[in-house]
Amino acid sequence: MSDDALPESDRAPGAPHPRETPEVIGQDAAKAAFLEAFNSGRLHHAWLITGPHGVGKATLAWTIARFLLAMPMPQPEGGAGLFGDALPDATPQTLDIDPDHPVSRRILAMSEPGLFLLRRPYDEKSKRLKTQITVDEVRRLKGFFSLSAVDGGRRVVIIDAADEMNISAANAVLKLLEEPPADTTLLLISHQPSHLLPTIRSRCRELRLNSLDRHGMAEALALAGIETETANTAALAELSAGSVGEAIRLVNLNGLALYDEIISLLGGLPDLDRARAIRLGESAAGRTAEDRYALLLGLLDLALVRVARTGATGQPPVIEAAPNEAGILTRLAPSPHAARAWAETAQTVSARLRHGRAVNLDPAALILDTLLKLRSTAADLARQHG
């Protein structure tokens, strides 16, 4: 298998790689914070880019890398250009770099000598991606620093994701953070910074990214080549919690239709259409349907959370992610008492689903069993409310 065809641990299925994404959507505050630090001359040597999955953390890291490697190095006071002419005192107003810039082209081709990408590698023996970033990958940085130092320019290291480093790799990176090489910026992408060593977090400046609203979601999806209707974009933003990566997953797996079917089945409770329930489970059965199965379980869990939250707050979600969702959730959970019952059911169901998947229970049987449990809860509540 050629290197170009190898799976990439930092590429979301069905989405462009972050290095191929020309713009970071909806993260103006983070971009401005980094640009202000650069222009002030107080650029920190290490940045921890945090936030939920799929909101643009890696895209921002690659944007910053392009920017740093394309920007000229600062000259000593009174310095001059190659032919003795004074260098312009230009203060950049944006992180964006022309896609035709040589650095942009080299980064797109993964041939930029000033950039090192640290990520989970592909294991030729097992024919799959490794589950962790190991210390062996970090040790390759020694060669990078020795080879790229001769040009006198900046160097950038992207770690995607820092959460995936094993303890030996994390300690090796910590040493780099404690004794950073000259003119080097480390960009650590983290989905769960609380899982990192506190000493790593303390040596980085944090850039926190936020979830996207439906307007940002529409823009980001269009940038990824995915066109959606306005109503679908709002539903995608709602179900994905503002994560573009998760929204793309929903689109690729027809997740909106899957959630519609879940809500429709819930809408019939305490009566249950067993034939539809069985068909739903069977649609996620088989080796080729593993991704759909995982999505179905996640959407079931999310639907129950939305039911319980409706009862607890007395208000359904502002944005409906399926037709008639607000009315269905309100009928199922009309009170805080009902909310508690649904929350307890959600906890029980979630544990059963995790266990059932772990021991490879038949998906159709597991989904039917889950929906029967939900029917039981709905029936109990219906009797109590008389």
Number of C-alpha atoms within 10 A of each C-alpha: 7 5 8 8 7 15 14 16 17 15 14 16 15 13 18 13 17 21 21 17 19 18 18 23 20 20 19 10 13 18 18 14 12 19 19 16 12 15 13 10 9 9 15 15 18 22 21 24 26 21 20 18 21 21 26 28 29 28 20 27 26 29 23 22 27 28 20 22 21 17 14 11 12 10 10 7 6 7 12 13 10 8 6 8 9 11 14 8 7 7 10 13 10 11 19 14 20 13 14 9 11 14 23 24 15 16 20 18 12 13 12 17 17 23 24 20 16 21 22 21 18 17 12 11 6 8 11 13 15 16 14 17 24 21 17 11 15 21 13 12 17 9 9 16 17 9 12 15 17 8 10 10 17 20 24 24 21 22 26 24 23 27 20 22 25 14 15 14 19 21 17 16 22 17 11 16 20 11 9 15 14 13 13 20 23 24 28 27 25 24 18 14 19 10 12 16 14 10 12 21 19 11 16 18 17 20 19 15 21 18 21 24 17 19 14 19 24 24 18 26 20 12 16 18 11 14 14 14 9 12 13 17 22 21 20 28 24 20 23 22 18 23 25 28 22 20 25 23 21 20 18 14 18 13 20 19 13 20 24 16 17 20 22 16 20 24 18 14 21 19 14 17 13 13 9 14 21 18 14 21 20 18 15 22 17 12 8 9 14 13 12 21 24 13 20 22 22 14 20 21 16 16 21 24 17 20 27 30 22 24 25 19 13 15 15 22 17 8 14 16 23 20 13 13 22 19 12 18 24 19 18 25 26 21 18 16 14 25 24 16 17 25 20 15 20 23 13 13 21 19 11 15 20 13 12 16 15 9 8 10 13 15 23 19 16 19 25 21 18 22 23 18 16 21 19 16 19 23 16 15 19 15 8 9 10 6
